Amino acid sequence: MRDSLSLLNANLSESTIGNLYLQHTPNWAIKFNPGSGSVISLTTQESFIMQTTLIIFKPDAVQRGLMGQLLARFEAKGLQVVGGKFMQVPEAVAKQHYAEHDGKPFFPNLINFITSTPVMVLAIRGREAVTVCRKLIGSTDGAAADPGTIRGDFGNSKAMNLVHGSDSPESAERELKIWFGDGELADYDRTIQSWLDE
């Protein structure tokens, strides 16, 4: 590690100074001091996968006034909000989002529920965001969800389960395109990021 850092410190080009992260190769991410240009960490991309996932605070979360507390859980974990909409869900959007369940007996109730009152739709970004968010949310049934998770602490129902979170990177990519258009996700730096990514 030290040899790698020494080599990189000796060969950093002027064009890299002032950036926080440099993609050195497909397998490495390099973090360096913007002032001096000195490398301060070298991380394999396998251990530093930034993802953006879809989170929805469902009608029951909105009606119970839990949005602030729920959002605080994600932000306290170090995750970054890069998009948000408080909206009444159009039926067409709901059907597109839940298309995989179309034809199942519970599909009409699912659509009626998500369109019944406004929801908060969020795009959340962070290291391994899909898995991290799913763990924060907890098991589907609030009665069985572990204490410390959102559903474990705030829920006691399987149907009224407060939050939707994409269940895979592929689902996240598909769902984000349903809820957010081009240019609606913000790409910005946070001063706290260097304290989160090691």
N, CA and C of each residue as an Amber inpcrd file, in Angstrom:
protein
   594
   0.8410000  -1.2090000   0.0000000   0.0000000   0.0000000   0.0000000
   0.8700000   1.2500000   0.0000000   1.9080000   1.2990000   0.9010000
   2.7700000   2.4730000   0.9600000   3.5330000   2.6640000  -0.3430000
   4.0310000   1.5580000  -0.9140000   4.7480000   1.6490000  -2.1780000
   3.8420000   2.1970000  -3.2720000   2.5830000   1.7220000  -3.2850000
   1.6210000   2.1990000  -4.2880000   1.3690000   3.6840000  -4.1310000
   1.2100000   4.1350000  -2.8830000   0.9480000   5.5490000  -2.6380000
   2.1480000   6.3870000  -3.0260000   3.3910000   5.9170000  -2.7210000
   4.5900000   6.6660000  -3.0660000   4.7030000   6.8250000  -4.5730000
   4.4300000   5.7350000  -5.2990000   4.4950000   5.7760000  -6.7510000
   3.4810000   6.7580000  -7.3130000   2.2620000   6.7320000  -6.7710000
   1.2120000   7.6300000  -7.2660000   1.5130000   9.0770000  -6.9140000
   2.0460000   9.3170000  -5.6950000   2.4080000  10.6760000  -5.3120000
   3.4540000  11.2550000  -6.2490000   4.3800000  10.4090000  -6.7040000
   5.4590000  10.8620000  -7.5670000   4.9900000  11.1430000  -8.9810000
   3.8400000  10.5820000  -9.3730000   3.4120000  10.6540000 -10.7640000
   2.0830000  11.3610000 -10.9890000   1.5270000  11.9900000  -9.9540000
   0.2690000  12.7200000 -10.1430000   0.4790000  13.8790000 -11.1180000
  -0.3700000  13.9900000 -12.0790000  -0.2620000  15.0830000 -13.0360000
  -0.9310000  16.3280000 -12.4830000  -0.5800000  17.4970000 -13.0390000
  -1.1670000  18.7610000 -12.5970000  -2.6800000  18.7680000 -12.7920000
  -3.1710000  18.0550000 -13.7860000  -4.6010000  18.0860000 -14.0990000
  -5.4380000  17.4260000 -13.0250000  -4.8230000  16.6310000 -12.1600000
  -5.5950000  15.9510000 -11.1280000  -5.7580000  16.8000000  -9.8790000
  -4.9310000  17.8190000  -9.7070000  -4.9920000  18.6050000  -8.4830000
  -6.3340000  19.3280000  -8.4000000  -6.9310000  19.2870000  -7.1960000
  -8.2030000  19.9540000  -6.9800000  -9.3840000  19.0200000  -7.0330000
  -9.1960000  17.8000000  -7.5160000 -10.2690000  16.8170000  -7.5050000
 -10.1920000  16.0040000  -6.2230000 -11.3460000  15.4860000  -5.8160000
 -11.3580000  14.6770000  -4.5980000 -11.0800000  13.2210000  -4.9050000
 -11.6520000  12.7210000  -6.0130000 -11.4420000  11.3330000  -6.4010000
 -10.9040000  11.2760000  -7.8190000 -10.0200000  10.3250000  -8.0610000
  -9.4860000  10.0960000  -9.3900000  -9.6570000   8.6270000  -9.7230000
 -10.2860000   8.3240000 -10.8560000 -10.4230000   6.9440000 -11.3120000
  -9.1220000   6.5710000 -12.0100000  -8.2210000   5.8700000 -11.3210000
  -6.9000000   5.5760000 -11.8640000  -6.9460000   4.4370000 -12.8730000
  -7.6430000   3.3690000 -12.5200000  -7.8480000   2.2380000 -13.4140000
  -9.2710000   1.7610000 -13.1910000  -9.7720000   0.8090000 -13.9740000
 -11.1190000   0.2880000 -13.7280000 -11.2800000  -0.3580000 -12.3700000
 -10.1700000  -0.6840000 -11.6930000 -10.2680000  -1.4150000 -10.4240000
  -9.8900000  -0.6060000  -9.1960000  -9.4820000   0.6570000  -9.3850000
  -9.0050000   1.4200000  -8.2430000  -9.6400000   2.8050000  -8.1970000
  -9.8740000   3.2790000  -6.9800000 -10.2700000   4.6690000  -6.7720000
  -9.2070000   5.3080000  -5.8920000  -8.7720000   6.5120000  -6.2760000
  -7.7070000   7.1870000  -5.5540000  -8.2710000   8.4580000  -4.9400000
  -8.0250000   8.6400000  -3.6530000  -8.4210000   9.8750000  -2.9860000
  -7.1530000  10.6420000  -2.6330000  -7.1490000  11.9420000  -2.8790000
  -5.9600000  12.7030000  -2.5530000  -6.3240000  14.0760000  -2.0250000
  -5.3660000  14.6950000  -1.3790000  -5.5300000  16.0100000  -0.7870000
  -5.5770000  17.0680000  -1.8830000  -6.6770000  17.8230000  -1.9910000
  -6.7850000  18.8120000  -3.0580000  -5.7080000  19.8890000  -2.9990000
  -5.2170000  20.1910000  -1.7950000  -4.2250000  21.2430000  -1.6590000
  -2.8460000  20.8420000  -2.1330000  -2.3790000  19.6970000  -1.6550000
  -1.0240000  19.2660000  -1.9830000  -0.9570000  18.2920000  -3.1450000
  -2.0570000  17.6350000  -3.4320000  -2.0560000  16.6170000  -4.4710000
  -1.5650000  15.2760000  -3.9980000  -1.2610000  15.1600000  -2.7110000
  -0.7510000  13.9040000  -2.1720000  -1.8710000  12.8860000  -2.0180000
  -1.5910000  11.6610000  -2.4220000  -2.5740000  10.5920000  -2.2740000
  -2.7120000  10.2350000  -0.8040000  -3.9560000  10.1470000  -0.3310000
  -4.1890000   9.7720000   1.0610000  -4.8650000   8.4200000   1.2030000
  -5.3760000   7.8730000   0.1210000  -5.9050000   6.5140000   0.1830000
  -6.0120000   5.9290000  -1.2030000  -5.9180000   4.6100000  -1.2540000
  -6.0480000   3.8630000  -2.4890000  -7.0240000   2.7360000  -2.1980000
  -8.1640000   2.7170000  -2.8850000  -9.2360000   1.7950000  -2.5470000
  -9.6430000   0.9880000  -3.7680000  -9.8160000  -0.3120000  -3.5980000
 -10.3070000  -1.1160000  -4.7060000 -11.7610000  -0.7850000  -4.9670000
 -12.1380000  -0.7470000  -6.2220000 -13.5110000  -0.4390000  -6.5790000
 -14.4780000  -1.4880000  -6.0470000 -14.0120000  -2.7280000  -5.8700000
 -14.8820000  -3.7650000  -5.3380000 -15.3770000  -3.4230000  -3.9380000
 -14.5810000  -2.6590000  -3.1780000 -14.9810000  -2.2850000  -1.8250000
 -15.5440000  -0.8720000  -1.7670000 -15.7010000  -0.2380000  -2.9260000
 -16.1640000   1.1460000  -2.9490000 -17.0970000   1.3400000  -4.1380000
 -18.2640000   0.6970000  -4.0710000 -19.2180000   0.7570000  -5.1680000
 -20.2980000   1.7750000  -4.8330000 -20.2770000   2.9090000  -5.5080000
 -21.2920000   3.9320000  -5.2920000 -22.5320000   3.5780000  -6.0930000
 -23.6760000   3.5920000  -5.4410000 -24.9390000   3.2650000  -6.0890000
 -25.9750000   4.3280000  -5.7540000 -26.9500000   4.4470000  -6.6290000
 -28.1210000   5.2770000  -6.3580000 -29.3370000   4.3700000  -6.3820000
 -30.1690000   4.4870000  -5.3620000 -31.3310000   3.6110000  -5.2290000
 -32.5910000   4.4410000  -5.0150000 -33.7370000   3.8140000  -5.2600000
 -35.0230000   4.4960000  -5.0820000 -35.6140000   4.1460000  -3.7250000
 -36.0420000   5.1630000  -3.0170000 -36.7290000   5.0120000  -1.7390000
 -38.0500000   5.7680000  -1.8270000 -39.1280000   5.1340000  -1.3830000
 -40.4320000   5.7990000  -1.3240000 -40.9740000   5.7030000   0.0910000
 -41.2890000   6.8410000   0.6790000 -42.0370000   6.8550000   1.9340000
 -43.5020000   6.7360000   1.5600000 -44.1010000   5.6170000   1.8860000
 -45.4380000   5.2700000   1.4200000 -46.5260000   6.0710000   2.1500000
 -47.7830000   5.9370000   1.6870000 -48.8590000   6.7170000   2.2970000
 -48.9620000   6.5890000   3.8170000 -48.7250000   5.3910000   4.3590000
 -48.8310000   5.2440000   5.8130000 -47.7460000   6.0320000   6.5320000
 -46.5460000   6.1040000   5.9700000 -45.4750000   6.8930000   6.5840000
 -45.8160000   8.3780000   6.5560000 -46.3940000   8.8290000   5.4270000
 -46.7780000  10.2360000   5.2920000 -47.9050000  10.5800000   6.2630000
 -48.9310000   9.7370000   6.3030000 -50.0830000  10.0020000   7.1590000
 -49.7250000   9.9750000   8.6460000 -48.7380000   9.1840000   8.9950000
 -48.3210000   9.0990000  10.4040000 -47.2890000  10.1570000  10.7890000
 -46.9140000  10.9930000   9.8460000 -45.9650000  12.0690000  10.1440000
 -44.5660000  11.5850000  10.4540000 -44.1300000  10.5340000   9.7500000
 -42.8280000   9.9220000  10.0480000 -41.7360000  10.3140000   9.0610000
 -42.0360000  11.1290000   8.0790000 -41.0660000  11.3900000   7.0250000
 -39.7320000  11.9200000   7.5550000 -39.7960000  12.8630000   8.4640000
 -38.5630000  13.4440000   9.0030000 -37.7110000  12.4160000   9.7260000
 -38.3580000  11.5970000  10.5620000 -37.6180000  10.5800000  11.3010000
 -37.0230000   9.5270000  10.3690000 -37.7650000   9.1530000   9.3440000
 -37.2680000   8.1410000   8.4170000 -36.0980000   8.6730000   7.6040000
 -36.2210000   9.8810000   7.0900000 -35.1340000  10.4680000   6.3110000
 -33.8710000  10.5990000   7.1710000 -34.0500000  10.9320000   8.4380000
 -32.8990000  11.0740000   9.3320000 -32.1120000   9.7740000   9.4550000
 -32.7940000   8.6390000   9.3750000 -32.1090000   7.3380000   9.4550000
 -31.1280000   7.1770000   8.2870000 -31.5880000   7.5240000   7.0950000
 -30.7440000   7.3740000   5.9110000 -29.5760000   8.3590000   5.9380000
 -29.8500000   9.6000000   6.3220000 -28.7850000  10.5930000   6.3540000
 -27.7790000  10.3080000   7.4590000 -28.2550000   9.8220000   8.5970000
 -27.3420000   9.4900000   9.6940000 -26.4010000   8.3490000   9.3150000
 -26.8270000   7.5100000   8.3980000 -26.0020000   6.4060000   7.9040000
 -24.9230000   6.9020000   6.9450000 -25.0150000   8.1510000   6.5280000
 -24.0380000   8.7140000   5.6100000 -24.4790000   8.7090000   4.1680000
 -25.7290000   8.3140000   3.9270000 -26.2550000   8.2900000   2.5650000
 -26.6360000   9.7060000   2.1200000 -26.5910000   9.9310000   0.8300000
 -26.7940000  11.2650000   0.2580000 -28.0960000  11.3190000  -0.5420000
 -28.9110000  12.2990000  -0.2560000 -30.1220000  12.5240000  -1.0430000
 -29.7430000  13.2880000  -2.3020000 -30.0260000  12.6890000  -3.4600000
 -29.6900000  13.3500000  -4.7260000 -30.9340000  13.6640000  -5.5620000
 -32.1030000  13.3050000  -5.0390000 -33.3530000  13.6250000  -5.7150000
 -34.5230000  13.4320000  -4.7790000 -35.5600000  14.2350000  -4.9400000
 -36.7280000  14.0900000  -4.0810000 -37.9630000  14.7370000  -4.6810000
 -39.1140000  14.0710000  -4.4700000 -40.3990000  14.5970000  -4.9280000
 -41.4730000  14.2130000  -3.9100000 -42.2600000  15.1960000  -3.5000000
 -43.4580000  14.9140000  -2.7120000 -44.6170000  15.0050000  -3.6850000
 -45.3080000  13.8830000  -3.8990000 -46.2440000  13.8490000  -5.0160000
 -47.4100000  12.8960000  -4.7850000 -48.5020000  13.1920000  -5.4470000
 -49.6210000  12.2650000  -5.5760000 -49.3020000  11.3690000  -6.7690000
 -49.2740000  10.0720000  -6.5440000 -48.8160000   9.1490000  -7.5820000
 -49.9150000   8.9250000  -8.6190000 -49.6540000   9.2180000  -9.8850000
 -50.6220000   8.8950000 -10.9450000 -50.7750000   7.3810000 -11.0640000
 -51.9610000   6.9250000 -11.3770000 -52.2070000   5.4900000 -11.4810000
 -51.2860000   4.8340000 -12.5080000 -51.0260000   5.5220000 -13.6060000
 -50.1680000   4.9540000 -14.6480000 -48.7510000   4.7260000 -14.1400000
 -48.2480000   5.6500000 -13.3350000 -46.9020000   5.5060000 -12.7640000
 -46.8710000   4.3560000 -11.7680000 -47.9140000   4.2610000 -10.9530000
 -48.0000000   3.1690000  -9.9850000 -47.9930000   1.8090000 -10.6850000
 -48.7520000   1.7000000 -11.7550000 -48.8200000   0.4360000 -12.4890000
 -47.4900000   0.1020000 -13.1540000 -46.8050000   1.1110000 -13.6190000
 -45.4860000   0.8780000 -14.2160000 -44.4870000   0.4260000 -13.1540000
 -44.5450000   1.0620000 -12.0050000 -43.6240000   0.7160000 -10.9190000
 -43.8370000  -0.7220000 -10.4440000 -45.0950000  -1.1240000 -10.3130000
 -45.4340000  -2.4620000  -9.7960000 -45.7970000  -3.4380000 -10.9130000
 -45.2730000  -3.2090000 -12.1050000 -45.6380000  -4.0250000 -13.2700000
 -45.3980000  -5.5130000 -13.0540000 -44.3780000  -5.8650000 -12.2790000
 -44.0710000  -7.2860000 -12.0560000 -45.1790000  -8.0070000 -11.2960000
 -46.0350000  -7.2570000 -10.6220000 -47.1310000  -7.8630000  -9.8540000
 -48.4750000  -7.8210000 -10.5870000 -48.4670000  -7.2850000 -11.7860000
 -49.7070000  -7.1870000 -12.5550000 -50.2970000  -8.5830000 -12.7800000
 -51.5960000  -8.7150000 -12.5230000 -52.2670000 -10.0040000 -12.6670000
 -52.3730000 -10.7990000 -11.3830000 -51.6400000 -10.3820000 -10.3590000
 -51.7220000 -11.0690000  -9.0760000 -52.9290000 -10.5540000  -8.2990000
 -53.4870000 -11.3790000  -7.4120000 -54.7150000 -10.9850000  -6.7030000
 -54.6020000  -9.6800000  -5.9220000 -53.4150000  -9.3940000  -5.4000000
 -53.2600000  -8.2020000  -4.5610000 -52.9180000  -6.9410000  -5.3550000
 -52.7560000  -7.0620000  -6.6660000 -52.3230000  -5.9250000  -7.4800000
 -53.2540000  -4.7140000  -7.3710000 -54.5740000  -4.8780000  -7.4990000
 -55.4610000  -3.7030000  -7.3800000 -55.3190000  -2.9880000  -6.0390000
 -55.2250000  -3.7510000  -4.9470000 -55.0680000  -3.1260000  -3.6290000
 -53.7410000  -2.3870000  -3.5230000 -52.7080000  -2.9510000  -4.1370000
 -51.3900000  -2.3190000  -4.1250000 -51.4350000  -0.9570000  -4.8200000
 -52.1080000  -0.9240000  -5.9650000 -52.2280000   0.3320000  -6.7120000
 -53.0960000   1.3340000  -5.9490000 -54.1920000   0.8700000  -5.3760000
 -55.0690000   1.7550000  -4.5970000 -54.3290000   2.3570000  -3.4110000
 -53.4910000   1.5590000  -2.7730000 -52.7640000   2.0250000  -1.5950000
 -51.7500000   3.1010000  -1.9550000 -50.9080000   2.8390000  -2.9430000
 -49.8150000   3.7670000  -3.2480000 -50.3240000   5.0670000  -3.8580000
 -51.5550000   5.0400000  -4.4130000 -52.1300000   6.2540000  -5.0040000
 -53.1240000   6.9430000  -4.0680000 -53.2910000   6.4320000  -2.8580000
 -54.3440000   6.9330000  -1.9610000 -54.0480000   8.3070000  -1.3880000
 -52.7880000   8.5900000  -1.0960000 -52.3760000   9.8970000  -0.5780000
 -50.9930000  10.1990000  -1.1410000 -50.4930000  11.4230000  -0.9670000
 -49.1460000  11.7250000  -1.4580000 -48.0770000  10.8260000  -0.8150000
 -46.9790000  10.6780000  -1.5370000 -45.8160000   9.9360000  -1.0490000
 -44.5730000  10.8020000  -1.2350000 -43.5020000  10.4390000  -0.5380000
 -42.2130000  11.0890000  -0.7390000 -41.3110000  10.1240000  -1.4890000
 -40.8610000  10.5500000  -2.6620000 -40.0000000   9.7240000  -3.5090000
 -38.5880000  10.2910000  -3.4500000 -37.6170000   9.4330000  -3.1550000
 -36.2410000   9.8760000  -2.9720000 -35.2750000   9.0500000  -3.8140000
 -34.2490000   9.7010000  -4.2950000 -33.0990000   9.0090000  -4.8700000
 -31.9710000   9.1480000  -3.8550000 -31.4790000   8.0130000  -3.3790000
 -30.4820000   7.9850000  -2.3170000 -29.1900000   7.3840000  -2.8650000
 -28.0870000   8.0540000  -2.6290000 -26.7950000   7.6050000  -3.1630000
 -25.8180000   7.3160000  -2.0240000 -24.9940000   6.3120000  -2.2360000
 -23.9610000   5.9980000  -1.2590000 -23.2790000   4.6850000  -1.5790000
 -22.3220000   4.3510000  -0.7740000 -21.5980000   3.1010000  -0.9330000
 -22.5480000   1.9310000  -0.7010000 -22.6580000   1.0500000  -1.7080000
 -23.5410000  -0.1200000  -1.6320000 -24.9460000   0.2950000  -1.1870000
 -25.4630000   1.3830000  -1.7520000 -26.7090000   1.9890000  -1.2710000
 -27.8970000   1.0390000  -1.3050000 -27.9790000   0.1780000  -2.3120000
 -29.1360000  -0.7210000  -2.4180000 -29.2020000  -1.6280000  -1.2000000
 -28.1070000  -2.3110000  -0.8930000 -28.0760000  -3.2360000   0.2420000
 -28.1860000  -2.4940000   1.5610000 -27.4790000  -1.3870000   1.6880000
 -27.4990000  -0.6230000   2.9390000 -28.9100000  -0.1400000   3.2450000
 -29.6070000   0.3810000   2.2410000 -30.9690000   0.8700000   2.4660000
 -31.9140000  -0.2630000   2.8280000 -31.7830000  -1.3980000   2.1610000
 -32.6490000  -2.5500000   2.4760000 -32.4470000  -2.9880000   3.9250000
 -31.2260000  -2.9650000   4.3880000 -30.9520000  -3.3420000   5.7810000
 -31.5400000  -2.3230000   6.7490000 -31.4480000  -1.0470000   6.4020000
 -32.0440000  -0.0130000   7.2470000 -33.5580000  -0.1630000   7.3210000
 -34.1760000  -0.5360000   6.2060000 -35.6350000  -0.6550000   6.1500000
 -36.1250000  -1.8550000   6.9380000 -35.4800000  -3.0110000   6.7800000
 -35.8680000  -4.2160000   7.5190000 -36.8280000  -5.1060000   6.7470000
 -37.1700000  -6.2140000   7.3580000 -38.0500000  -7.2100000   6.7480000
 -39.4160000  -6.6170000   6.4110000 -40.0720000  -7.2050000   5.4060000
 -41.3510000  -6.6870000   4.9180000 -42.3970000  -6.5830000   6.0080000
 -42.5120000  -7.5940000   6.8360000 -43.5070000  -7.6210000   7.9100000
 -42.9560000  -6.9180000   9.1470000 -43.5650000  -5.8070000   9.4950000
 -43.1000000  -5.0450000  10.6440000 -43.0900000  -5.8370000  11.9360000
 -44.0120000  -6.7860000  12.0620000 -44.0830000  -7.5910000  13.2830000
 -42.8690000  -8.5000000  13.4180000 -42.2520000  -8.8480000  12.2830000
 -41.1050000  -9.7490000  12.3020000 -39.7830000  -9.0220000  12.0860000
 -39.8380000  -7.7460000  11.7420000 -38.6220000  -6.9890000  11.4410000
 -37.7980000  -6.7620000  12.7070000 -36.4960000  -6.7600000  12.5400000
 -35.5940000  -6.5980000  13.6760000 -35.6980000  -5.2030000  14.2800000
 -35.6580000  -5.0980000  15.6070000 -35.5700000  -3.7900000  16.2530000
 -34.3300000  -3.0550000  15.7380000 -34.4540000  -1.7520000  15.5650000
 -33.3520000  -0.9810000  15.0110000 -33.5370000  -0.6730000  13.5460000
 -34.3610000  -1.4820000  12.8690000 -34.7060000  -1.1710000  11.4790000
 -35.9240000  -0.2560000  11.4710000 -36.1920000   0.3580000  10.3290000
 -37.3490000   1.2520000  10.2340000 -38.6350000   0.5010000  10.5090000
 -38.8280000  -0.6150000   9.8320000 -40.0690000  -1.3780000  10.0370000
 -40.1130000  -2.0120000  11.4160000 -38.9750000  -2.3990000  11.9460000
 -38.9460000  -2.9800000  13.2820000 -39.2880000  -1.9790000  14.3590000
 -38.9230000  -0.7180000  14.1380000 -39.1700000   0.3220000  15.1380000
 -40.5090000   1.0340000  14.9640000 -40.9970000   1.1200000  13.7210000
 -42.1820000   1.9400000  13.4700000 -43.3830000   1.1540000  12.9390000
 -43.1790000  -0.1170000  12.5850000 -44.2610000  -0.8610000  11.9570000
 -44.6530000  -2.1240000  12.6990000 -45.9050000  -2.5500000  12.4600000
 -46.3920000  -3.8060000  13.0450000 -47.3190000  -4.5080000  12.0530000
 -47.1130000  -4.2100000  10.7670000 -47.9910000  -4.7180000   9.7250000
 -47.1670000  -5.1530000   8.5270000 -47.6920000  -6.0840000   7.7610000
 -47.0330000  -6.5000000   6.5300000 -47.4740000  -5.6330000   5.3630000
 -48.7370000  -5.2290000   5.3490000 -49.2690000  -4.4140000   4.2580000
 -48.8580000  -2.9510000   4.4040000 -49.0110000  -2.4190000   5.6120000
 -48.6180000  -1.0340000   5.8910000 -47.1590000  -1.0470000   6.3460000
 -46.2400000  -1.1160000   5.3670000 -44.8390000  -1.3160000   5.7400000
 -43.9530000  -0.1030000   5.4890000 -44.5680000   1.0550000   5.3440000
 -43.9160000   2.3550000   5.4680000 -43.0130000   2.7900000   4.3130000
 -42.1280000   1.9080000   3.8640000 -41.0720000   2.3290000   2.9400000
 -40.8850000   1.3100000   1.8250000 -40.6780000   1.8180000   0.6260000
 -40.2140000   0.9670000  -0.4760000 -38.7400000   1.2520000  -0.7160000
 -37.9510000   0.1990000  -0.9480000 -36.5590000   0.3520000  -1.3530000
 -36.2410000  -0.6290000  -2.4700000 -35.5630000  -0.1770000  -3.5030000
 -35.1970000  -1.0640000  -4.6090000 -34.4640000  -2.2910000  -4.0670000
 -34.7810000  -3.4710000  -4.6410000 -34.2170000  -4.7040000  -4.0950000
 -32.9670000  -5.1950000  -4.8090000 -32.5240000  -4.4830000  -5.8420000
 -31.3040000  -4.8530000  -6.5550000 -30.8300000  -3.6450000  -7.3530000
 -29.5660000  -3.6240000  -7.7600000 -29.1090000  -2.5150000  -8.6030000
 -29.8910000  -2.4060000  -9.8990000 -30.2910000  -3.5520000 -10.4600000
 -31.0710000  -3.5350000 -11.6940000 -32.4470000  -2.9210000 -11.4750000
 -33.0830000  -3.2980000 -10.3600000 -34.3870000  -2.7060000 -10.0250000
 -34.2530000  -1.2050000  -9.7810000 -33.1910000  -0.8130000  -9.1000000
 -32.9770000   0.6040000  -8.8180000 -32.8610000   1.4010000 -10.1140000
 -32.1230000   0.8780000 -11.0660000 -31.9590000   1.5710000 -12.3450000
 -33.3010000   1.7090000 -13.0590000 -34.0840000   0.6380000 -13.0640000
 -35.3940000   0.6740000 -13.7260000 -36.3390000   1.6330000 -13.0180000
 -36.3930000   1.5610000 -11.7010000 -37.3430000   2.3640000 -10.9380000
 -36.9900000   3.8510000 -10.9630000 -35.7090000   4.1720000 -10.8930000
 -35.3090000   5.5780000 -10.9290000 -35.7410000   6.2400000 -12.2360000
 -35.7130000   5.4950000 -13.3230000 -36.1360000   6.0400000 -14.6170000
 -37.6410000   6.2880000 -14.6580000 -38.4040000   5.5300000 -13.8610000
 -39.8510000   5.7300000 -13.7970000 -40.1880000   7.0220000 -13.0590000
 -39.4830000   7.2780000 -11.9780000 -39.8470000   8.3680000 -11.0740000
 -39.0940000   9.6710000 -11.3220000 -37.9280000   9.5890000 -11.9630000
 -37.1260000  10.7930000 -12.1950000 -36.7430000  10.8940000 -13.6720000
 -36.8650000  12.1100000 -14.2080000 -36.4870000  12.3500000 -15.5930000
 -35.0440000  12.7810000 -15.7160000 -34.5980000  12.9840000 -16.9270000
 -33.2420000  13.4540000 -17.1770000 -33.0170000  14.7940000 -16.4790000
 -31.8910000  14.8980000 -15.7980000 -31.5280000  16.1510000 -15.1520000
 -32.1580000  16.3770000 -13.7960000 -32.9590000  15.4420000 -13.3130000
 -33.6450000  15.6500000 -12.0280000 -32.8570000  15.1250000 -10.8270000
 -31.7780000  14.4170000 -11.0590000 -30.9210000  13.9740000  -9.9630000
 -29.7150000  14.9010000  -9.8760000 -29.4170000  15.3360000  -8.6700000
 -28.3110000  16.2740000  -8.4590000 -27.0040000  15.5280000  -8.2340000
 -25.9510000  16.0360000  -8.8380000 -24.6130000  15.4840000  -8.6490000
 -23.7830000  16.5480000  -7.9560000 -23.5390000  16.3880000  -6.6610000
 -22.8490000  17.4180000  -5.8990000 -21.9510000  16.7950000  -4.8420000
 -20.9290000  17.5170000  -4.4530000 -19.9860000  17.0600000  -3.4350000
 -20.4450000  17.5000000  -2.0600000 -20.0900000  16.6940000  -1.0570000
 -20.3620000  17.0510000   0.3320000 -19.0420000  17.1080000   1.0860000
 -18.9060000  18.0670000   1.9670000 -17.6550000  18.2000000   2.7160000
 -17.4350000  17.0320000   3.6670000 -18.5170000  16.3060000   4.0130000
 -18.3730000  15.1800000   4.9490000 -17.9360000  13.8990000   4.2530000
 -17.8780000  13.8860000   2.9060000 -17.6800000  12.6300000   2.1940000
 -16.3800000  11.9230000   2.5540000 -15.3220000  12.6980000   2.7840000
 -14.0320000  12.0900000   3.0950000 -14.0520000  11.3560000   4.4350000
 -15.0470000  11.6420000   5.2700000 -15.1600000  10.9960000   6.5750000
 -16.0330000   9.7490000   6.5100000 -16.5310000   9.4200000   5.3300000
 -17.4820000   8.3090000   5.1930000 -16.9600000   7.1500000   4.3590000
 -15.9720000   7.3910000   3.5030000 -15.6750000   6.4410000   2.4480000
 -14.4870000   5.5140000   2.6900000 -13.8260000   5.6180000   3.7950000
 -12.6660000   4.7490000   4.0360000 -13.1170000   3.3300000   4.2880000
